[in-house]
Amino acid sequence: MNYEIIGFIAAILTTSSFIPQLVKVWKSKSSKGVSVSMYLVMLSGVILWGVYGYLIGSKSVLIANAITALLQGAILFMLLNSRKLK
């Protein structure tokens, strides 16, 4: 059995979990109730997971965490910009 398939399925599920938050912040133009510190800590962990995936040669871990980092980065960008405007 190719274990990377399980990794890719897990990656799709966990990475896509950030899309609803991204859409909500984008549409509402509001970051009320969203924790910037949680996203900063999570982004740090995701970057380290990506490095780990690279080091062990796991494409599923590397790709999932790279995409997740982009989604979280977009959310953080919107959060910080919306809070500057207030």
C-alpha positions as CSV (number, residue, x, y, z in Angstrom):
1,M,0.0,0.0,0.0
2,N,1.2,3.5,-0.9
3,Y,1.0,5.5,2.4
4,E,1.4,8.8,0.5
5,I,-2.2,8.3,-0.7
6,I,-3.4,8.5,2.9
7,G,-1.2,11.5,3.4
8,F,-2.7,13.3,0.4
9,I,-6.3,12.6,1.5
10,A,-5.4,13.9,5.0
11,A,-3.7,16.9,3.4
12,I,-6.8,17.8,1.3
13,L,-9.1,17.6,4.3
14,T,-6.9,19.5,6.7
15,T,-5.7,22.1,4.2
16,S,-9.2,22.8,2.9
17,S,-10.4,23.4,6.5
18,F,-9.0,27.0,6.3
19,I,-10.9,27.9,3.2
20,P,-14.2,28.7,5.0
21,Q,-12.4,31.1,7.4
22,L,-10.6,32.8,4.4
23,V,-13.9,33.2,2.6
24,K,-15.7,34.6,5.7
25,V,-13.0,37.2,6.4
26,W,-12.9,38.1,2.7
27,K,-16.6,38.5,2.3
28,S,-17.4,40.2,5.6
29,K,-14.3,42.4,5.5
30,S,-14.3,41.8,9.3
31,S,-11.8,39.9,11.4
32,K,-13.9,40.2,14.6
33,G,-13.4,37.1,16.8
34,V,-10.5,35.8,14.8
35,S,-7.3,35.3,16.8
36,V,-4.2,36.7,15.1
37,S,-1.9,35.0,17.7
38,M,-3.5,31.6,16.9
39,Y,-2.8,32.1,13.2
40,L,0.8,33.2,13.9
41,V,1.5,30.1,16.0
42,M,-0.3,27.8,13.6
43,L,1.6,29.3,10.6
44,S,4.9,28.7,12.4
45,G,3.9,25.1,13.0
46,V,2.8,24.6,9.4
47,I,6.1,26.0,8.1
48,L,8.0,23.6,10.3
49,W,5.8,20.7,9.1
50,G,6.6,21.7,5.5
51,V,10.3,21.7,6.3
52,Y,9.9,18.3,7.9
53,G,8.0,17.0,4.9
54,Y,10.9,18.2,2.7
55,L,13.5,16.7,4.9
56,I,11.9,13.2,5.0
57,G,10.9,13.4,1.3
58,S,7.2,13.3,1.8
59,K,5.4,15.1,-1.0
60,S,2.0,15.0,0.8
61,V,3.3,16.7,3.9
62,L,5.3,19.2,2.0
63,I,2.6,20.2,-0.5
64,A,-0.2,20.3,2.1
65,N,1.7,22.5,4.4
66,A,2.9,24.8,1.7
67,I,-0.7,25.3,0.6
68,T,-1.9,25.7,4.2
69,A,0.8,28.3,4.8
70,L,-0.4,30.3,1.8
71,L,-4.0,30.1,3.0
72,Q,-3.1,31.1,6.6
73,G,-0.8,33.9,5.2
74,A,-3.7,35.3,3.3
75,I,-6.0,35.2,6.3
76,L,-3.3,36.9,8.5
77,F,-2.8,39.5,5.8
78,M,-6.5,40.3,5.8
79,L,-6.7,40.2,9.6
80,L,-3.8,42.6,10.0
81,N,-5.1,45.0,7.3
82,S,-8.6,45.1,8.6
83,R,-7.3,45.9,12.1
84,K,-5.1,48.7,10.8
85,L,-8.1,50.3,9.1
86,K,-10.0,50.5,12.3
